[in-house]
Each structure stands twice: as structure tokens, then as C-alpha cells.
Amino acid sequence: MLLLVTAVVLVPVGVPVWRAFGPDRRTGAPGGALALLDAVVRALSSPAVRTWLTNSLLVTSVTVVVSIAVAAPAGYVVSRGRGRGVRGFALLIFGLQSLPILLFTVPLFVLFTSLGLNDTLPGVMVVYVGMSVAVATWMMSSHLDSIPVELEEATWIDGCSVLGGFLRVVLPNALPGVLSAAVYVFLLTWNDYWIALVFLRSEASYTLGLALAGPGSSPVIAVISMLPPLVVFGVLNRYFSVGGIGGALAGR
């Protein structure tokens, strides 16, 4: 059953890849890996494609950095904090996470128009951070729950502050959780179409996902859009480990 569902889900991915590997219908040139590589190089030589790719990389990178910088300490507060204020904060995050982004699109569009943020990359960055930071906070909180608080208490006894213990002990041990949240934010931002469609108007501001629906799109551009997520996951995959702190409290 899972294989069947996976096959159905992969059909939209396989079609542009198959067309990109196939022979060129306009020129009649044969297909294959070398032909695809040549087509990718030719596509990247286009100023428009380079602009779209640069915009996507810039927006995604900034969103990931800002979201993780906010979600890591927020998740630490949710994981370690006690009291009504923390519980209320956690409930607020959960409530924001459950609301669809469509609910905020029109008010944000009106607000951004008055602020001059429509058709700008910083404008969509703000929306993407707002979309992803709640879920990233919950992901960080759930991972920080697995880190023994005794590790922090040992640093406090040695004279370290709460912030120092978080930065020196908790955050390094939470690296798999940080990377998981970062990959989530990366994929959410990179694959977005709706927000870019609403807030970006000029082609110079297009992201690659929005450009795929434009008149100049091609299967080769679709293949190019698949490469960064594959590279990111391929590079970070070995850092997704569990049990890294299993022996940290041995002998205590």
C-alpha cells in the first residue's frame, strides 16, 4: 500500500524528469544524461533563470536562519519552562500553527501595500518566517525534551548562566533537532507557490517555484528546482543521528 501511494505521489515528480531526459521535441536532439546536463547549463546561462534561482536561495536561506534563531530559544523555553505563562505561550504557538495561511493572506497584502513590502523579497521572507517558526518551535521543543536537564545543571554548578548552558551544552547536543527543523523550514519555503503568487508581481522578484508556472518554464527548470533540496538533504543526512547523548550521564 505504501509503495502504491509513493508511486502515485512521485508521478508529478517523474513526469518533468522523464521529459527532461527525453529527446527535445522542438529540435529533435536525442535525450539522455549528457543532453540533460547540457540543457541545465544552457538554462543557467539565462539571466532570468539565474535571477529566479538566486531569489529562491536568498529567500530560503534567510528564512531558515531567522526561523531557527527564533525557534531554538523559544523551543527551549517551552521545553524547560514551567508556569501559566509558558503554558499560555505554548498554547498560542499551537493555535497559530493550526490556522491556515490563507486566513492571513488578504490582511497581510493590505498591510504590506501600506508598508511598501509588496513585490519585494523581504516581504515574502516575513511571511515565510511567520509560517514556519511555530512548527519549528514545536520541533525544537520535542527534541530538547530528550536532553537530560542534569547536563545543564552541571554547567550551572560550574558557574555558567542559563544562556551559557543553553549555548554551550544544550544547543550542540540538539544539533539533529536543529537540522530537522532547518530542513523543514527549507522545504516549506523552497516549495511554496501561493505566497509568492500573491506577494510577488514582477519577474525580477520571482522565485523559482513561481517561475515554474510562468510562460518561460520548462522541464529542465523543474529539474533545477529539485537539485538544492537533494543537495541539502544529501549533505545533512549523516548528521541526523540519535542517541548521541546516551552516555552523557553514565556513572551519575
Salt bridges, closest charged atoms under 4 A:
ASP24 OD1 - ARG26 NE 3.88
ASP38 OD2 - ARG42 NE 2.96
GLU152 OE2 - ARG80 NE 2.59
